[in-house]
Amino acid sequence: MSVLDTDEVRRLYDRRAGSYDLLEIGFRALGFGRHQARLIEGLGLSPGDTVVDLCCGTGVNLERLSGAVGEAGTVVAVDLSEGMLREAQTRASQAGLGNIDFVQADVREFNFPAATRAVLSTFGLEMVPGYETVVARTYAALPAGGRLGLLGLKRPEGWPDWLIEAGVALTSPFGVSRDYEDFRPWVAANARFERVAYREYLASAAYSHLGRSVASGDAERSVG
Ligand SMILES: C[S@@+](CC[C@H](N)C(=O)[O-])C[C@H]1O[C@@H](n2cnc3c(N)ncnc32)[C@H](O)[C@@H]1O
């Protein structure tokens, strides 16, 4: 498998949408529920805020984000895949979340709402060629103090090759391949945002990064 193009990603995740949440159960067992909660807390959201969840998938982050911004706030959930978005909508309506806007879009082209206060992406950007542009556009969209939270998989350091191959094989049904191993969205985030926190998990096979905009993004608004 190689780096997937937009249509291949859409088709793959449309196909996987119905069973994706089984993977979530596995990830929770590995402690990612806790890491996700800590990252969302680090976004520093207040009631009434607007937060964007890029590559939202089946909506694993929606309940926490929705609770953080309250009824007066808005969560904008963005994904390419109609199937994944449909699952996310079902999840939101079952949980009675009334403050979510769903947008089917490529995150590289998505226009952030003017009120965006924070942006989150979990297990998303490390599979997006051009993630640097997404990070740049995010920076441009955020006001000073606005935060970007990232959580995802990365190439682990110091693992024997066979173990890396085994990890890739396990996640390959979701499009993961070694062609993505140099995708490092947290490095792109670090180049623009002031780093608030960086953590590694699973013996360095996963990471979370929390960054804070130190200046108005006006100077970057022409990016992309
Ligand atoms: C591994 S899932 C992660 C879903 C969710 N954020 C989570 O933590 O479970 C990756 C998601 O990214 C979406 N995706 C991949 N490339 C994208 C792009 N360029 N624009 C928008 N969504 C994209 C896929 O459709 C899929 O739903």
The ligand as an SDF file (V2000), in Angstrom:
LIG
                    3D

 27 29  0  0  0  0  0  0  0  0999 V2000
   -8.1060    7.0210   11.6500 C   0  0  0  0  0  0  0  0  0  0  0  0
   -9.5450    7.9700   11.3870 S   0  0  0  0  0  0  0  0  0  0  0  0
   -9.5760    8.9890   12.8370 C   0  0  0  0  0  0  0  0  0  0  0  0
  -10.9710    9.3650   13.2580 C   0  0  0  0  0  0  0  0  0  0  0  0
  -11.0900   10.0670   14.6230 C   0  0  0  0  0  0  0  0  0  0  0  0
  -10.4720   11.3610   14.6250 N   0  0  0  0  0  0  0  0  0  0  0  0
  -10.5600    9.2250   15.7400 C   0  0  0  0  0  0  0  0  0  0  0  0
   -9.7330    9.6920   16.5370 O   0  0  0  0  0  0  0  0  0  0  0  0
  -11.0170    8.0710   15.8780 O   0  0  0  0  0  0  0  0  0  0  0  0
   -9.0040    9.0870   10.1350 C   0  0  0  0  0  0  0  0  0  0  0  0
  -10.1240    9.9420    9.5630 C   0  0  0  0  0  0  0  0  0  0  0  0
   -9.5300   10.9860    8.7820 O   0  0  0  0  0  0  0  0  0  0  0  0
  -10.3460   11.2120    7.6430 C   0  0  0  0  0  0  0  0  0  0  0  0
   -9.5110   11.8690    6.6300 N   0  0  0  0  0  0  0  0  0  0  0  0
   -8.3660   11.4020    6.0760 C   0  0  0  0  0  0  0  0  0  0  0  0
   -7.8690   12.3000    5.2140 N   0  0  0  0  0  0  0  0  0  0  0  0
   -8.7040   13.3730    5.2440 C   0  0  0  0  0  0  0  0  0  0  0  0
   -8.7200   14.6340    4.5890 C   0  0  0  0  0  0  0  0  0  0  0  0
   -7.7710   14.9800    3.7190 N   0  0  0  0  0  0  0  0  0  0  0  0
   -9.7360   15.4960    4.8630 N   0  0  0  0  0  0  0  0  0  0  0  0
  -10.7150   15.1520    5.7380 C   0  0  0  0  0  0  0  0  0  0  0  0
  -10.7530   13.9630    6.3960 N   0  0  0  0  0  0  0  0  0  0  0  0
   -9.7550   13.0940    6.1570 C   0  0  0  0  0  0  0  0  0  0  0  0
  -10.8280    9.8240    7.2550 C   0  0  0  0  0  0  0  0  0  0  0  0
  -11.9870    9.8860    6.4630 O   0  0  0  0  0  0  0  0  0  0  0  0
  -11.0720    9.2020    8.6400 C   0  0  0  0  0  0  0  0  0  0  0  0
  -12.3980    9.4090    9.0710 O   0  0  0  0  0  0  0  0  0  0  0  0
  1  2  1  0
  2  3  1  0
  2 10  1  0
  3  4  1  0
  4  5  1  0
  5  6  1  0
  5  7  1  0
  7  8  2  0
  7  9  1  0
 10 11  1  0
 11 12  1  0
 11 26  1  0
 12 13  1  0
 13 14  1  0
 13 24  1  0
 14 15  1  0
 14 23  1  0
 15 16  2  0
 16 17  1  0
 17 18  1  0
 17 23  2  0
 18 19  1  0
 18 20  2  0
 20 21  1  0
 21 22  2  0
 22 23  1  0
 24 25  1  0
 24 26  1  0
 26 27  1  0
M  CHG  2   2   1   9  -1
M  END
$$$$
